[in-house]
């Protein structure tokens, strides 16, 4: 990452690391508040549910902290830069957005830190932000170019028609999407996602959501499988998931961006593939499983899924059928709260290391996805087991958080 910064700027930015550790989230929360007040049109590009839940400010605070910590050797955060740039490409972030973000980020630093934000600190962060923004812009421009030039590729949003709508469980429904223009669509890596743009009657802003593709590539359609998010007293029902479940019909149009994502199946590996999911986290795993079965390669696959019970367990029959017809596939089911009628499951409770050791090999490629608590538990178990980091692959639904 070629970022030219003066020694003074590097020293000054690094001196703010302890402050960012303490006030980083307060700064980013204030940043989003001020930016949306002055540029409400940007609400069209952000998941406002993640804003309200504090996940987006927390993720940005982590990114800013990492940039300050590694300002003298930013190559250390290159993987994070690539992952964020991939998200930005899928959300149609453009170079003209960066000056707006920079203006309000610096303003937030000044307003939250007050007198502690000296002229030297503000000048150093202004220089650092400009240099880092240039890197992101260049990386994203290359991603836009590659996306457009691939067979069937496009940039921005393209209209897709809902060709089928299939209920997979009491809370998860699949949507089969085909291009309205009848043209070709690019392939993708199993595990990647698309961004959907939803216009909800009565809402001032469009809503963007990223959903994992849940089927194998090369079938002439994209499939997403969406969980209807139930609300509670503090949090209303999921606006977009509720709309998709109850109002989006077969034949309706849904604009989407081309597939994206750095979490996907390493098809070149010959190691066994262990796919571990919790709840709706099984959607990228279904894409991987379908691809592994479709390819017909003699590679062992272990599909481990944790759910509350059989009522909300999606793709149960699909996985069972794969296990019957594909000798290399083994599946295990864990229910935390099984119903009296639930008979076909392997463990009651939660996935733990002792049980995991008894059902999957250690020398494998591990992929996992699910709620934050579930992912922390799985990550901790694999770490304790001694699985090398290079064989551990995971994805968050939403802004990137820490599993440490």
The 8 nearest C-alpha neighbors of each residue, nearest first, counted from 0:
[[1, 74, 2, 73, 77, 134, 72, 75],
 [0, 2, 3, 134, 73, 74, 130, 131],
 [3, 1, 130, 0, 4, 131, 134, 73],
 [2, 4, 1, 5, 130, 127, 0, 6],
 [5, 3, 2, 8, 6, 9, 127, 126],
 [4, 6, 8, 7, 9, 3, 10, 123],
 [7, 5, 9, 8, 10, 4, 11, 71],
 [6, 8, 10, 5, 9, 11, 123, 4],
 [7, 9, 123, 11, 5, 6, 10, 12],
 [8, 10, 6, 12, 7, 11, 13, 71],
 [11, 9, 7, 13, 8, 12, 6, 14],
 [12, 10, 14, 8, 13, 9, 7, 120],
 [11, 13, 9, 14, 15, 10, 67, 8],
 [14, 12, 10, 15, 11, 16, 67, 68],
 [13, 15, 11, 12, 16, 10, 17, 18],
 [14, 16, 18, 13, 12, 17, 19, 11],
 [15, 17, 19, 18, 13, 14, 67, 68],
 [18, 16, 20, 19, 15, 21, 14, 13],
 [19, 17, 15, 21, 20, 16, 22, 23],
 [20, 18, 23, 22, 16, 21, 17, 64],
 [19, 21, 17, 18, 23, 22, 16, 64],
 [22, 20, 18, 19, 23, 17, 24, 25],
 [21, 23, 19, 25, 24, 18, 20, 26],
 [24, 22, 19, 60, 26, 25, 20, 21],
 [23, 25, 27, 60, 26, 57, 22, 28],
 [24, 26, 28, 22, 23, 27, 29, 111],
 [27, 25, 23, 29, 24, 107, 28, 108],
 [26, 28, 30, 56, 24, 29, 25, 60],
 [29, 27, 25, 56, 30, 31, 26, 24],
 [28, 30, 32, 26, 27, 31, 107, 25],
 [31, 29, 27, 107, 28, 104, 33, 32],
 [32, 30, 34, 28, 33, 29, 35, 27],
 [31, 33, 29, 35, 30, 34, 36, 28],
 [34, 32, 36, 30, 31, 35, 29, 37],
 [33, 35, 31, 37, 36, 32, 38, 103],
 [34, 36, 39, 38, 37, 32, 33, 31],
 [37, 35, 33, 34, 38, 39, 32, 31],
 [36, 38, 34, 35, 39, 33, 40, 32],
 [37, 39, 35, 40, 34, 36, 41, 42],
 [38, 40, 35, 41, 42, 36, 37, 34],
 [39, 41, 42, 38, 43, 204, 35, 44],
 [42, 40, 43, 39, 44, 38, 35, 45],
 [41, 43, 45, 44, 40, 39, 204, 35],
 [42, 44, 205, 41, 204, 40, 45, 206],
 [45, 43, 42, 41, 207, 90, 46, 206],
 [46, 44, 42, 47, 43, 207, 41, 206],
 [45, 47, 48, 49, 207, 50, 208, 206],
 [46, 48, 50, 49, 45, 51, 42, 206],
 [47, 49, 51, 50, 46, 52, 237, 53],
 [50, 48, 52, 54, 47, 51, 55, 46],
 [49, 51, 47, 53, 48, 55, 52, 54],
 [52, 50, 48, 53, 49, 47, 54, 55],
 [51, 53, 49, 50, 54, 48, 55, 47],
 [54, 52, 50, 51, 56, 55, 49, 57],
 [55, 53, 57, 49, 52, 56, 58, 50],
 [54, 56, 58, 57, 50, 49, 53, 398],
 [57, 55, 27, 59, 28, 58, 53, 54],
 [58, 56, 60, 54, 55, 59, 24, 53],
 [57, 59, 55, 61, 60, 56, 400, 399],
 [60, 58, 62, 56, 61, 57, 63, 55],
 [59, 61, 23, 57, 63, 24, 58, 62],
 [62, 60, 64, 58, 59, 63, 65, 57],
 [61, 63, 59, 65, 64, 60, 66, 58],
 [64, 62, 66, 60, 65, 61, 59, 67],
 [63, 65, 61, 67, 62, 66, 19, 60],
 [66, 64, 68, 62, 63, 67, 69, 61],
 [65, 67, 63, 69, 64, 68, 70, 62],
 [68, 66, 70, 64, 65, 69, 13, 12],
 [67, 69, 65, 66, 70, 13, 16, 64],
 [70, 68, 73, 72, 66, 71, 67, 65],
 [69, 71, 67, 73, 66, 72, 68, 9],
 [72, 70, 69, 73, 9, 68, 13, 67],
 [73, 71, 69, 74, 70, 75, 0, 76],
 [72, 74, 75, 69, 70, 76, 71, 0],
 [73, 75, 77, 0, 76, 72, 69, 78],
 [76, 74, 73, 77, 72, 69, 78, 79],
 [75, 77, 79, 74, 78, 73, 80, 65],
 [76, 78, 80, 74, 79, 75, 81, 73],
 [79, 77, 81, 80, 76, 82, 75, 74],
 [78, 80, 82, 76, 77, 81, 83, 62],
 [81, 79, 77, 83, 78, 82, 84, 76],
 [82, 80, 84, 78, 79, 83, 85, 77],
 [81, 83, 79, 85, 84, 80, 261, 78],
 [82, 84, 86, 80, 85, 81, 79, 87],
 [85, 83, 87, 81, 86, 82, 139, 80],
 [84, 86, 82, 88, 83, 87, 260, 81],
 [87, 85, 83, 89, 84, 88, 90, 82],
 [86, 88, 84, 90, 92, 89, 85, 91],
 [89, 87, 91, 85, 90, 86, 92, 84],
 [88, 90, 86, 87, 91, 256, 194, 259],
 [91, 89, 87, 88, 92, 86, 194, 44],
 [90, 92, 88, 89, 155, 87, 93, 154],
 [93, 91, 87, 90, 88, 96, 94, 89],
 [92, 94, 95, 96, 91, 97, 136, 88],
 [95, 93, 96, 97, 136, 92, 98, 132],
 [96, 94, 93, 97, 98, 99, 92, 100],
 [97, 95, 94, 99, 93, 98, 100, 92],
 [96, 98, 100, 99, 95, 94, 101, 132],
 [99, 97, 101, 100, 96, 102, 95, 94],
 [100, 98, 102, 97, 101, 96, 103, 95],
 [99, 101, 97, 103, 98, 102, 104, 96],
 [102, 100, 98, 104, 99, 103, 97, 105],
 [101, 103, 99, 100, 105, 104, 98, 106],
 [102, 104, 106, 105, 100, 101, 30, 34],
 [103, 105, 107, 101, 30, 106, 102, 100],
 [106, 104, 108, 107, 103, 102, 101, 109],
 [105, 107, 103, 109, 104, 108, 110, 102],
 [106, 108, 30, 110, 104, 109, 105, 26],
 [109, 107, 105, 111, 106, 110, 26, 112],
 [110, 108, 106, 107, 112, 116, 113, 111],
 [109, 111, 107, 113, 108, 112, 106, 26],
 [110, 112, 108, 113, 109, 107, 26, 25],
 [113, 111, 115, 109, 116, 110, 108, 114],
 [112, 114, 110, 115, 109, 111, 116, 108],
 [115, 113, 116, 117, 112, 109, 110, 111],
 [116, 114, 112, 113, 117, 109, 120, 111],
 [117, 115, 114, 109, 112, 113, 120, 121],
 [118, 116, 120, 119, 115, 121, 114, 109],
 [117, 119, 121, 120, 122, 116, 123, 115],
 [120, 118, 122, 117, 121, 123, 11, 116],
 [121, 119, 123, 117, 122, 118, 116, 124],
 [120, 122, 118, 124, 123, 119, 125, 117],
 [121, 123, 125, 119, 120, 124, 118, 126],
 [124, 122, 8, 120, 126, 125, 121, 119],
 [123, 125, 127, 121, 126, 122, 128, 120],
 [126, 124, 122, 128, 123, 127, 121, 129],
 [125, 127, 123, 129, 124, 128, 122, 130],
 [128, 126, 124, 130, 129, 125, 123, 131],
 [127, 129, 131, 125, 130, 126, 124, 132],
 [130, 128, 132, 126, 127, 131, 125, 133],
 [129, 131, 133, 127, 132, 128, 2, 126],
 [130, 132, 134, 128, 133, 129, 127, 135],
 [133, 131, 135, 129, 134, 130, 128, 136],
 [134, 132, 136, 130, 131, 135, 137, 129],
 [135, 133, 131, 137, 132, 136, 138, 130],
 [136, 134, 132, 138, 133, 137, 139, 84],
 [135, 137, 133, 139, 134, 138, 94, 140],
 [136, 138, 140, 134, 139, 135, 133, 141],
 [139, 137, 135, 141, 136, 140, 134, 142],
 [140, 138, 142, 136, 141, 137, 84, 135],
 [139, 141, 143, 137, 142, 138, 136, 144],
 [142, 140, 144, 139, 138, 143, 145, 137],
 [141, 143, 139, 145, 144, 140, 146, 138],
 [144, 142, 140, 146, 141, 145, 139, 147],
 [145, 143, 141, 147, 142, 146, 148, 140],
 [144, 146, 142, 148, 147, 143, 149, 141],
 [147, 145, 143, 144, 152, 148, 149, 142],
 [146, 148, 153, 152, 144, 145, 154, 149],
 [147, 149, 145, 146, 152, 144, 150, 153],
 [150, 148, 152, 146, 147, 151, 145, 185],
 [149, 151, 152, 185, 148, 184, 183, 147],
 [152, 150, 184, 185, 183, 149, 153, 182],
 [153, 151, 147, 149, 150, 185, 146, 148],
 [152, 154, 147, 146, 257, 155, 151, 157],
 [155, 153, 147, 143, 156, 146, 256, 257],
 [154, 156, 91, 256, 157, 153, 257, 255],
 [155, 157, 256, 255, 254, 154, 158, 257],
 [156, 158, 254, 255, 256, 159, 155, 153],
 [159, 157, 254, 253, 179, 252, 178, 255],
 [158, 160, 178, 179, 177, 253, 252, 176],
 [161, 159, 252, 177, 176, 179, 251, 250],
 [160, 162, 176, 249, 250, 251, 163, 175],
 [161, 163, 175, 249, 160, 176, 250, 177],
 [164, 162, 175, 249, 161, 174, 165, 176],
 [163, 165, 174, 173, 249, 175, 166, 172],
 [166, 164, 173, 172, 167, 163, 174, 175],
 [165, 167, 172, 168, 173, 171, 164, 169],
 [166, 168, 313, 172, 171, 165, 314, 173],
 [169, 167, 313, 171, 311, 170, 166, 312],
 [168, 170, 311, 310, 171, 167, 166, 312],
 [169, 171, 227, 168, 226, 311, 172, 167],
 [172, 170, 226, 168, 225, 167, 169, 227],
 [171, 173, 166, 167, 224, 225, 165, 226],
 [174, 172, 224, 165, 223, 164, 166, 225],
 [173, 175, 164, 223, 222, 163, 176, 224],
 [176, 174, 222, 163, 162, 161, 221, 164],
 [175, 177, 161, 221, 220, 160, 159, 162],
 [176, 178, 220, 159, 160, 179, 162, 161],
 [179, 177, 159, 180, 181, 160, 158, 182],
 [178, 180, 159, 181, 160, 158, 177, 252],
 [179, 181, 178, 182, 158, 159, 177, 183],
 [182, 180, 178, 179, 183, 177, 184, 159],
 [183, 181, 180, 178, 184, 151, 179, 177],
 [182, 184, 151, 185, 181, 219, 150, 178],
 [183, 185, 151, 152, 186, 182, 219, 150],
 [186, 184, 151, 152, 150, 187, 149, 183],
 [185, 187, 216, 217, 184, 188, 150, 258],
 [188, 186, 216, 258, 189, 185, 191, 259],
 [187, 189, 263, 191, 190, 264, 186, 216],
 [190, 188, 287, 286, 263, 264, 191, 215],
 [191, 189, 263, 283, 262, 188, 286, 287],
 [190, 192, 260, 259, 189, 211, 188, 263],
 [193, 191, 211, 212, 210, 258, 259, 260],
 [192, 194, 258, 209, 210, 256, 257, 259],
 [193, 195, 209, 256, 255, 208, 89, 210],
 [196, 194, 255, 208, 207, 254, 209, 197],
 [195, 197, 207, 254, 206, 255, 205, 194],
 [198, 196, 206, 205, 199, 207, 195, 253],
 [197, 199, 205, 206, 200, 196, 204, 202],
 [198, 200, 202, 197, 201, 205, 242, 206],
 [201, 199, 202, 198, 203, 205, 197, 204],
 [200, 202, 199, 203, 198, 204, 205, 238],
 [203, 201, 200, 199, 204, 205, 198, 206],
 [204, 202, 201, 205, 200, 199, 43, 198],
 [205, 203, 43, 202, 206, 42, 198, 40],
 [204, 206, 198, 43, 197, 196, 207, 203],
 [205, 207, 197, 196, 43, 204, 198, 208],
 [208, 206, 196, 195, 46, 197, 44, 194],
 [207, 209, 195, 194, 210, 206, 46, 196],
 [208, 210, 194, 193, 195, 192, 211, 207],
 [211, 209, 192, 193, 223, 194, 212, 208],
 [212, 210, 192, 283, 191, 213, 282, 223],
 [211, 213, 223, 192, 222, 214, 283, 191],
 [212, 214, 286, 282, 285, 283, 223, 222],
 [215, 213, 286, 222, 212, 289, 285, 216],
 [214, 216, 286, 290, 289, 189, 217, 287],
 [217, 215, 186, 218, 187, 214, 189, 188],
 [216, 218, 219, 186, 215, 220, 185, 187],
 [219, 217, 220, 216, 215, 221, 214, 186],
 [220, 218, 217, 184, 177, 221, 183, 216],
 [221, 219, 177, 176, 218, 175, 222, 184],
 [222, 220, 176, 175, 212, 177, 223, 219],
 [223, 221, 175, 212, 174, 213, 214, 176],
 [222, 224, 212, 174, 213, 173, 211, 210],
 [225, 223, 173, 172, 174, 171, 213, 282],
 [226, 224, 171, 172, 173, 223, 227, 240],
 [225, 227, 171, 170, 228, 279, 240, 172],
 [228, 226, 240, 170, 241, 171, 229, 225],
 [229, 227, 237, 236, 226, 240, 230, 241],
 [228, 230, 236, 227, 237, 231, 235, 241],
 [231, 229, 236, 235, 234, 228, 237, 232],
 [230, 232, 234, 233, 235, 229, 236, 228],
 [231, 233, 234, 235, 230, 236, 229, 237],
 [234, 232, 231, 235, 230, 236, 52, 51],
 [233, 235, 231, 230, 232, 236, 237, 52],
 [236, 234, 230, 231, 237, 233, 232, 229],
 [237, 235, 230, 229, 228, 238, 234, 241],
 [236, 238, 228, 240, 239, 241, 235, 229],
 [237, 239, 241, 240, 236, 242, 235, 228],
 [238, 240, 242, 241, 237, 243, 206, 197],
 [239, 241, 227, 243, 242, 237, 238, 244],
 [242, 240, 244, 239, 238, 243, 227, 237],
 [243, 241, 239, 246, 245, 240, 244, 238],
 [242, 244, 247, 240, 241, 246, 245, 239],
 [245, 243, 241, 242, 246, 240, 247, 227],
 [244, 246, 242, 243, 241, 247, 248, 240],
 [247, 245, 242, 243, 244, 248, 241, 199],
 [248, 246, 243, 245, 251, 244, 242, 249],
 [247, 249, 251, 250, 246, 161, 164, 243],
 [248, 250, 161, 162, 251, 163, 164, 247],
 [249, 251, 161, 160, 162, 248, 252, 163],
 [252, 250, 248, 161, 249, 160, 247, 253],
 [253, 251, 160, 159, 158, 161, 254, 250],
 [252, 254, 159, 158, 160, 255, 196, 251],
 [255, 253, 158, 157, 196, 156, 159, 195],
 [254, 256, 195, 156, 194, 157, 196, 253],
 [257, 255, 156, 194, 155, 89, 193, 157],
 [256, 258, 193, 259, 153, 255, 89, 154],
 [259, 257, 193, 192, 191, 187, 256, 260],
 [260, 258, 191, 192, 193, 89, 85, 257],
 [259, 261, 191, 262, 85, 192, 86, 82],
 [260, 262, 82, 263, 191, 259, 85, 81],
 [263, 261, 260, 190, 394, 191, 393, 392],
 [262, 264, 190, 189, 188, 191, 261, 265],
 [263, 265, 266, 189, 287, 190, 188, 262],
 [266, 264, 267, 268, 263, 364, 188, 189],
 [265, 267, 268, 264, 269, 291, 263, 188],
 [266, 268, 265, 269, 264, 270, 298, 296],
 [269, 267, 266, 270, 265, 364, 271, 272],
 [268, 270, 298, 271, 267, 266, 272, 299],
 [269, 271, 363, 268, 364, 272, 362, 298],
 [270, 272, 299, 363, 300, 298, 364, 273],
 [271, 273, 300, 364, 363, 365, 301, 274],
 [272, 274, 301, 365, 300, 364, 302, 366],
 [275, 273, 302, 366, 367, 303, 301, 284],
 [276, 274, 367, 303, 304, 366, 302, 273],
 [277, 275, 304, 281, 368, 280, 367, 369],
 [276, 278, 369, 305, 280, 304, 306, 279],
 [279, 277, 306, 280, 369, 305, 281, 276],
 [278, 280, 281, 282, 226, 277, 369, 225],
 [281, 279, 369, 368, 276, 277, 278, 282],
 [280, 282, 276, 284, 279, 283, 285, 277],
 [281, 283, 213, 285, 284, 280, 279, 211],
 [284, 282, 190, 286, 213, 285, 211, 281],
 [283, 285, 281, 287, 282, 286, 288, 274],
 [286, 284, 288, 282, 213, 287, 283, 289],
 [285, 287, 214, 213, 215, 189, 283, 289],
 [286, 288, 189, 284, 290, 285, 289, 291],
 [289, 287, 285, 291, 290, 286, 284, 292],
 [290, 288, 292, 286, 215, 287, 291, 293],
 [289, 291, 215, 293, 287, 288, 292, 294],
 [290, 292, 288, 294, 289, 293, 287, 295],
 [291, 293, 295, 289, 290, 294, 288, 325],
 [294, 292, 290, 295, 291, 289, 215, 296],
 [295, 293, 291, 292, 296, 290, 289, 297],
 [294, 296, 292, 293, 297, 291, 325, 298],
 [297, 295, 294, 298, 291, 292, 293, 327],
 [296, 298, 327, 295, 299, 326, 269, 294],
 [299, 297, 296, 271, 327, 300, 269, 270],
 [298, 300, 327, 271, 328, 272, 297, 301],
 [299, 301, 328, 272, 271, 327, 273, 329],
 [302, 300, 273, 329, 330, 328, 274, 272],
 [301, 303, 330, 274, 273, 329, 275, 331],
 [304, 302, 275, 331, 330, 332, 274, 301],
 [303, 305, 276, 332, 275, 277, 333, 331],
 [306, 304, 333, 277, 334, 332, 276, 278],
 [307, 305, 334, 278, 308, 277, 312, 333],
 [306, 308, 335, 334, 336, 337, 311, 305],
 [309, 307, 337, 334, 310, 306, 336, 311],
 [308, 310, 312, 311, 341, 337, 307, 338],
 [309, 311, 308, 312, 169, 168, 307, 313],
 [310, 312, 168, 169, 309, 170, 308, 313],
 [311, 313, 309, 310, 306, 168, 315, 308],
 [312, 314, 168, 167, 315, 311, 171, 279],
 [315, 313, 317, 316, 167, 318, 312, 168],
 [314, 316, 313, 318, 317, 312, 319, 309],
 [315, 317, 319, 318, 314, 320, 313, 321],
 [318, 316, 314, 320, 319, 315, 321, 322],
 [317, 319, 321, 320, 316, 315, 314, 322],
 [320, 318, 316, 322, 321, 317, 315, 323],
 [319, 321, 323, 317, 322, 318, 316, 324],
 [322, 320, 318, 324, 323, 319, 325, 317],
 [321, 323, 319, 328, 320, 325, 324, 329],
 [322, 324, 320, 321, 325, 319, 326, 328],
 [323, 325, 321, 322, 320, 326, 328, 319],
 [326, 324, 321, 327, 322, 328, 323, 292],
 [325, 327, 328, 324, 322, 323, 329, 299],
 [326, 328, 299, 325, 300, 298, 297, 329],
 [329, 327, 300, 322, 326, 325, 301, 299],
 [328, 330, 301, 322, 302, 300, 327, 331],
 [331, 329, 302, 301, 303, 328, 322, 332],
 [330, 332, 303, 345, 302, 304, 333, 329],
 [331, 333, 344, 304, 345, 305, 303, 334],
 [332, 334, 305, 346, 347, 345, 344, 304],
 [335, 333, 307, 306, 347, 308, 337, 336],
 [334, 336, 348, 307, 347, 349, 337, 306],
 [335, 337, 307, 334, 308, 338, 348, 347],
 [338, 336, 308, 334, 341, 335, 307, 339],
 [337, 339, 341, 340, 308, 336, 309, 310],
 [338, 340, 341, 337, 342, 336, 308, 309],
 [339, 341, 338, 342, 337, 309, 343, 308],
 [342, 340, 338, 339, 337, 343, 309, 308],
 [341, 343, 344, 340, 339, 337, 338, 309],
 [344, 342, 341, 345, 332, 309, 340, 346],
 [343, 345, 332, 342, 346, 333, 334, 331],
 [344, 346, 332, 333, 331, 343, 347, 334],
 [347, 345, 333, 344, 348, 334, 332, 349],
 [348, 346, 334, 335, 333, 349, 345, 336],
 [349, 347, 335, 334, 346, 333, 336, 350],
 [348, 350, 335, 351, 333, 347, 305, 334],
 [351, 349, 355, 354, 352, 333, 348, 305],
 [352, 350, 354, 353, 355, 349, 380, 377],
 [351, 353, 355, 380, 354, 356, 350, 384],
 [352, 354, 356, 355, 351, 357, 350, 380],
 [353, 355, 357, 356, 352, 351, 358, 350],
 [354, 356, 352, 357, 358, 353, 351, 359],
 [357, 355, 353, 354, 358, 359, 352, 360],
 [356, 358, 354, 355, 359, 353, 360, 352],
 [357, 359, 355, 356, 354, 360, 331, 301],
 [360, 358, 356, 355, 357, 361, 301, 273],
 [361, 359, 362, 363, 356, 358, 271, 357],
 [360, 362, 363, 386, 359, 356, 384, 385],
 [361, 363, 360, 270, 364, 386, 271, 390],
 [364, 362, 271, 270, 361, 272, 365, 360],
 [363, 365, 390, 272, 273, 271, 270, 391],
 [366, 364, 273, 391, 390, 392, 363, 274],
 [367, 365, 392, 274, 393, 275, 273, 391],
 [368, 366, 275, 393, 276, 274, 392, 365],
 [367, 369, 280, 276, 394, 393, 374, 277],
 [368, 370, 280, 277, 276, 374, 278, 373],
 [371, 369, 373, 372, 374, 277, 368, 280],
 [370, 372, 374, 373, 375, 369, 395, 402],
 [373, 371, 375, 374, 370, 376, 369, 377],
 [374, 372, 376, 370, 371, 375, 369, 377],
 [375, 373, 377, 371, 376, 372, 378, 369],
 [374, 376, 378, 402, 372, 373, 377, 379],
 [375, 377, 373, 379, 374, 378, 380, 372],
 [378, 376, 380, 374, 379, 375, 381, 373],
 [379, 377, 375, 381, 380, 376, 374, 382],
 [378, 380, 382, 376, 377, 381, 375, 383],
 [381, 379, 377, 383, 352, 382, 378, 384],
 [382, 380, 384, 378, 383, 386, 379, 377],
 [381, 383, 379, 385, 384, 380, 386, 378],
 [382, 384, 380, 385, 381, 379, 386, 352],
 [385, 383, 381, 382, 386, 380, 352, 361],
 [384, 386, 382, 383, 387, 381, 361, 380],
 [385, 387, 381, 384, 382, 388, 361, 390],
 [388, 386, 389, 390, 385, 391, 382, 381],
 [389, 387, 391, 390, 386, 382, 392, 385],
 [390, 388, 387, 391, 392, 386, 364, 365],
 [389, 391, 364, 388, 387, 365, 392, 386],
 [390, 392, 365, 388, 389, 366, 364, 393],
 [393, 391, 366, 365, 390, 367, 262, 394],
 [394, 392, 367, 366, 368, 262, 391, 395],
 [395, 393, 368, 262, 396, 367, 392, 399],
 [396, 394, 397, 399, 368, 398, 393, 369],
 [395, 397, 394, 398, 369, 370, 368, 280],
 [396, 398, 395, 399, 49, 209, 54, 55],
 [399, 397, 55, 58, 400, 54, 395, 396],
 [398, 400, 58, 395, 397, 401, 394, 396],
 [401, 399, 58, 398, 402, 395, 57, 61],
 [400, 402, 403, 399, 61, 58, 375, 371],
 [401, 403, 375, 400, 378, 374, 371, 379],
 [402, 401, 375, 379, 378, 400, 376, 382]]
